[in-house]
Amino acid sequence: MDLHTIDETLYPTSRDDLAALRDGDGLMSGGTWLMSEPQLHLRRVVDLRAMGWPDLTIDDAGLTIASTCTFRTLIDGVYPSAWLATPIFGRTARAFLASWKIWQNATVGGNLCLGFPAGAMIGMSTVMDARILVWHRDGTDSLLIPTDFVTGNATTVLATGDVVRSILIPDAALRQPTAIAKIALSPLGRSGAVVHGRRTDASTVVAVTAATDRPYRIEVDSTLSPEAAAREVVSQIPMTAFYTDAHGAADWRRQVTGVLTRQVIGELNS
Ligand SMILES: Cc1cc2nc3c(=O)[nH]c(=O)nc-3n(C[C@H](O)[C@H](O)[C@H](O)COP(=O)(O)OP(=O)(O)OC[C@H]3O[C@@H](n4cnc5c(N)ncnc54)[C@H](O)[C@@H]3O)c2cc1C
């Protein structure tokens, strides 16, 4: 849609160009959300794609995903065969309320920055123990875990002038098997609950999103049965974190979180 309050579009090409960010600037990665509804508080759009960040960087540390990397590029990436976890990228994208068309533009960074409970890339980043690199306007950086980055339903730690530069997924996590289960009230509807899982040597890492107002990361002993692990996961999430909206009631979300956790752990055990 046309954003009729916008007077200027900026195309920054270096970090110095980001030093002058101010209130009323709308940072844009893919623009699928930014352009989807009126943004009456914005005066300028800052198109981060002009920064030319490489989408995917593979090195000894793991995988660095530029915030401007689209879902499509992440899914189509060619990864080391030892990285057993990488099918989770495509499976995560399918938990997204969107046709495959939006994968061409929607970005990993944009999804994190919205902080929506149904932000599927938030769940993926949480279960993969990702670190989010934030550039501050004064030239300093922060490295955050997703559960600290997303503070509530559509809220994050980002302040004016903060830019998410990239998301690092560590090599060790990428070598481990992953699984995901999702439920929505209608077949292609917005997720009511999403559970991601990753099997480590001695434990299973579980990330719960969509059911809760912010992401939860819970680690359970891998010797627990799927039923016991599911009980453990649900018991570690405060009752008040499960919320009610048009996509599901809080008590239903809590129940299905247990069901989905059993499915995910069952898949990781098989
Ligand atoms: C049909 C449809 C279905 C959708 N389904 C879902 C869904 O199921 N779950 C969900 O979570 N979302 C959904 N969305 C919302 C949105 O499209 C996605 O979250 C998408 O991943 C956002 O990415 P983007 O690159 O387009 O973000 P943009 O629209 O570019 O930006 C989103 C927000 O993040 C900020 N931002 C972007 N990049 C940065 C950065 N690098 N640093 C700091 N701030 C930044 C922007 O200023 C803006 O506030 C849907 C949208 C549509 C149109």
Ligand as a Chemical Component Dictionary entry (heavy atoms), coordinates in Angstrom:
data_LIG
# 
_chem_comp.id                   LIG 
_chem_comp.type                 NON-POLYMER 
_chem_comp.pdbx_formal_charge   0 
_chem_comp.three_letter_code    LIG 
# 
loop_
_chem_comp_atom.comp_id 
_chem_comp_atom.atom_id 
_chem_comp_atom.alt_atom_id 
_chem_comp_atom.type_symbol 
_chem_comp_atom.charge 
_chem_comp_atom.model_Cartn_x 
_chem_comp_atom.model_Cartn_y 
_chem_comp_atom.model_Cartn_z 
_chem_comp_atom.pdbx_ordinal 
LIG C1  C1  C 0 0.009  -12.447 4.181  1  
LIG C2  C2  C 0 0.880  -12.191 5.362  2  
LIG C3  C3  C 0 1.041  -13.182 6.300  3  
LIG C4  C4  C 0 1.860  -12.993 7.420  4  
LIG N1  N1  N 0 1.995  -14.001 8.325  5  
LIG C5  C5  C 0 2.769  -13.837 9.419  6  
LIG C6  C6  C 0 2.924  -14.885 10.386 7  
LIG O1  O1  O 0 2.336  -15.962 10.286 8  
LIG N2  N2  N 0 3.738  -14.659 11.441 9  
LIG C7  C7  C 0 4.410  -13.467 11.589 10 
LIG O2  O2  O 0 5.163  -13.292 12.555 11 
LIG N3  N3  N 0 4.280  -12.481 10.694 12 
LIG C8  C8  C 0 3.472  -12.619 9.628  13 
LIG N4  N4  N 0 3.338  -11.597 8.730  14 
LIG C9  C9  C 0 3.988  -10.303 9.028  15 
LIG C10 C10 C 0 5.333  -10.092 8.263  16 
LIG O3  O3  O 0 5.134  -10.107 6.889  17 
LIG C11 C11 C 0 6.406  -11.111 8.619  18 
LIG O4  O4  O 0 6.638  -11.111 10.016 19 
LIG C12 C12 C 0 7.744  -10.867 7.911  20 
LIG O5  O5  O 0 8.681  -11.869 8.251  21 
LIG C13 C13 C 0 8.339  -9.514  8.220  22 
LIG O6  O6  O 0 9.553  -9.414  7.506  23 
LIG P1  P1  P 0 9.856  -8.182  6.559  24 
LIG O7  O7  O 0 11.259 -8.316  6.125  25 
LIG O8  O8  O 0 8.861  -8.046  5.482  26 
LIG O9  O9  O 0 9.715  -6.994  7.603  27 
LIG P2  P2  P 0 9.454  -5.446  7.343  28 
LIG O10 O10 O 0 8.047  -5.231  6.918  29 
LIG O11 O11 O 0 10.538 -4.888  6.501  30 
LIG O12 O12 O 0 9.685  -4.897  8.827  31 
LIG C14 C14 C 0 8.909  -5.358  9.907  32 
LIG C15 C15 C 0 9.225  -4.507  11.145 33 
LIG O13 O13 O 0 10.565 -4.740  11.567 34 
LIG C16 C16 C 0 11.346 -3.542  11.505 35 
LIG N5  N5  N 0 12.643 -3.941  10.956 36 
LIG C17 C17 C 0 12.843 -4.632  9.798  37 
LIG N6  N6  N 0 14.134 -4.929  9.657  38 
LIG C18 C18 C 0 14.765 -4.400  10.730 39 
LIG C19 C19 C 0 16.124 -4.391  11.151 40 
LIG N7  N7  N 0 17.089 -4.999  10.449 41 
LIG N8  N8  N 0 16.440 -3.773  12.306 42 
LIG C20 C20 C 0 15.475 -3.168  13.061 43 
LIG N9  N9  N 0 14.167 -3.153  12.712 44 
LIG C21 C21 C 0 13.820 -3.762  11.551 45 
LIG C22 C22 C 0 10.571 -2.620  10.602 46 
LIG O14 O14 O 0 10.836 -1.262  10.871 47 
LIG C23 C23 C 0 9.143  -3.015  10.902 48 
LIG O15 O15 O 0 8.720  -2.397  12.109 49 
LIG C24 C24 C 0 2.542  -11.771 7.592  50 
LIG C25 C25 C 0 2.379  -10.761 6.643  51 
LIG C26 C26 C 0 1.553  -10.961 5.543  52 
LIG C27 C27 C 0 1.416  -9.835  4.549  53 
# 
loop_
_chem_comp_bond.comp_id 
_chem_comp_bond.atom_id_1 
_chem_comp_bond.atom_id_2 
_chem_comp_bond.value_order 
_chem_comp_bond.pdbx_ordinal 
LIG C1  C2  SING 1  
LIG C2  C3  SING 2  
LIG C2  C26 DOUB 3  
LIG C3  C4  DOUB 4  
LIG C4  N1  SING 5  
LIG C4  C24 SING 6  
LIG N1  C5  DOUB 7  
LIG C5  C6  SING 8  
LIG C5  C8  SING 9  
LIG C6  O1  DOUB 10 
LIG C6  N2  SING 11 
LIG N2  C7  SING 12 
LIG C7  O2  DOUB 13 
LIG C7  N3  SING 14 
LIG N3  C8  DOUB 15 
LIG C8  N4  SING 16 
LIG N4  C9  SING 17 
LIG N4  C24 SING 18 
LIG C9  C10 SING 19 
LIG C10 O3  SING 20 
LIG C10 C11 SING 21 
LIG C11 O4  SING 22 
LIG C11 C12 SING 23 
LIG C12 O5  SING 24 
LIG C12 C13 SING 25 
LIG C13 O6  SING 26 
LIG O6  P1  SING 27 
LIG P1  O7  DOUB 28 
LIG P1  O8  SING 29 
LIG P1  O9  SING 30 
LIG O9  P2  SING 31 
LIG P2  O10 DOUB 32 
LIG P2  O11 SING 33 
LIG P2  O12 SING 34 
LIG O12 C14 SING 35 
LIG C14 C15 SING 36 
LIG C15 O13 SING 37 
LIG C15 C23 SING 38 
LIG O13 C16 SING 39 
LIG C16 N5  SING 40 
LIG C16 C22 SING 41 
LIG N5  C17 SING 42 
LIG N5  C21 SING 43 
LIG C17 N6  DOUB 44 
LIG N6  C18 SING 45 
LIG C18 C19 SING 46 
LIG C18 C21 DOUB 47 
LIG C19 N7  SING 48 
LIG C19 N8  DOUB 49 
LIG N8  C20 SING 50 
LIG C20 N9  DOUB 51 
LIG N9  C21 SING 52 
LIG C22 O14 SING 53 
LIG C22 C23 SING 54 
LIG C23 O15 SING 55 
LIG C24 C25 DOUB 56 
LIG C25 C26 SING 57 
LIG C26 C27 SING 58 
# 
